[in-house]
Amino acid sequence: MADQHAQGGDAVVEIDPQVFRKVLGHFPTGVTVVATHDGDRPVGLAVGSFFSVSLDPPLVGFCVSDQSSTWPVIEAHGAFGVSVLAADQHEVSNVFASRSDDKFAGVSWDPAPITGSPLIHQAVAHLDCELYDQFPGGDHVVVLGRVRALELHRDEVSALVFARGGYGRHESLD
Ligand SMILES: Cc1cc2nc3c(=O)[nH]c(=O)nc-3n(C[C@H](O)[C@H](O)[C@H](O)COP(=O)(O)O)c2cc1C
């Protein structure tokens, strides 16, 4: 268990980073690629923290590391595209989880209809978003996007899932 220290009456709990990662790693997430354009070329990263926020206005969000090289480009462009990856796209996830200079080299994509942000072929679904707001979240930034367009492409395939440090697929119990 984590160490606990009492300081001035307030209980301060020190969290071991390895325990934090292990515990939170048991919470499964889907996997998306969040991508944008720097004017010359597409850039993006794998994101498991994607979440839906609001219907009116239509908002989604994700948390991005303050070390991400993609985030400043999203901030400058003011828009991003979200590709919800299918279970057969785990290699795409690995590419976008890397720090490679040209992650789009072997990946087919199209510009999103409103913002032109890159959307990856064969994804389960796409969302085209304008940057709506951002909040500091420790070593991450909590980013909200206003959805300008969205489309479901592959209703029949399982979504890619990430849990306990590895990939899986979503399967219904019924
Ligand atoms: C399944 C999975 C989910 C991830 N989720 C996030 C996330 O939600 N936020 C984040 O900042 N990084 C996340 N990452 C890590 C980034 O994809 C990785 O750090 C990437 O190299 C960042 O690229 P960039 O620096 O080019 O933006 C995830 C990686 C994987 C494999």
The ligand as a Tripos MOL2 file, in Angstrom:
@<TRIPOS>MOLECULE
LIG
   31    33     1     0     0
SMALL
NO_CHARGES

@<TRIPOS>ATOM
      1 C1         -3.2200    2.9990  -25.7160 C.3       1 LIG1
      2 C2         -2.5080    4.3100  -25.4940 C.ar      1 LIG1
      3 C3         -3.1940    5.3870  -24.9530 C.ar      1 LIG1
      4 C4         -2.5500    6.6180  -24.7460 C.ar      1 LIG1
      5 N1         -3.2640    7.6610  -24.2300 N.ar      1 LIG1
      6 C5         -2.6740    8.8700  -24.0650 C.ar      1 LIG1
      7 C6         -3.4330    9.9710  -23.5830 C.ar      1 LIG1
      8 O1         -4.6270    9.8680  -23.2850 O.2       1 LIG1
      9 N2         -2.7940   11.1740  -23.4550 N.ar      1 LIG1
     10 C7         -1.4670   11.3250  -23.7720 C.ar      1 LIG1
     11 O2         -0.9430   12.4360  -23.6460 O.2       1 LIG1
     12 N3         -0.7210   10.2800  -24.2220 N.ar      1 LIG1
     13 C8         -1.2950    9.0620  -24.3930 C.ar      1 LIG1
     14 N4         -0.5770    8.0070  -24.8790 N.ar      1 LIG1
     15 C9          0.8530    8.1890  -25.1460 C.3       1 LIG1
     16 C10         1.1280    8.9900  -26.4200 C.3       1 LIG1
     17 O3          0.4790    8.4220  -27.5540 O.3       1 LIG1
     18 C11         2.6550    9.0150  -26.6570 C.3       1 LIG1
     19 O4          3.2880    9.6240  -25.5600 O.3       1 LIG1
     20 C12         3.0720    9.6940  -27.9550 C.3       1 LIG1
     21 O5          4.4290    9.4160  -28.1840 O.3       1 LIG1
     22 C13         2.8970   11.1940  -27.9130 C.3       1 LIG1
     23 O6          3.2390   11.6600  -29.2020 O.3       1 LIG1
     24 P1          3.6160   13.1710  -29.5140 P.3       1 LIG1
     25 O7          4.6870   13.6040  -28.5390 O.co2     1 LIG1
     26 O8          4.1190   13.1050  -30.9450 O.co2     1 LIG1
     27 O9          2.3780   13.9890  -29.3810 O.co2     1 LIG1
     28 C14        -1.1780    6.7670  -25.0970 C.ar      1 LIG1
     29 C15        -0.4860    5.6590  -25.6280 C.ar      1 LIG1
     30 C16        -1.1400    4.4550  -25.8200 C.ar      1 LIG1
     31 C17        -0.3820    3.2810  -26.4070 C.3       1 LIG1
@<TRIPOS>BOND
     1     1     2 1
     2     2     3 ar
     3     2    30 ar
     4     3     4 ar
     5     4     5 ar
     6     4    28 ar
     7     5     6 ar
     8     6     7 ar
     9     6    13 1
    10     7     8 2
    11     7     9 ar
    12     9    10 ar
    13    10    11 2
    14    10    12 ar
    15    12    13 ar
    16    13    14 ar
    17    14    15 1
    18    14    28 ar
    19    15    16 1
    20    16    17 1
    21    16    18 1
    22    18    19 1
    23    18    20 1
    24    20    21 1
    25    20    22 1
    26    22    23 1
    27    23    24 1
    28    24    25 2
    29    24    26 1
    30    24    27 1
    31    28    29 ar
    32    29    30 ar
    33    30    31 1
@<TRIPOS>SUBSTRUCTURE
     1 LIG1         1 GROUP 0 **** ****
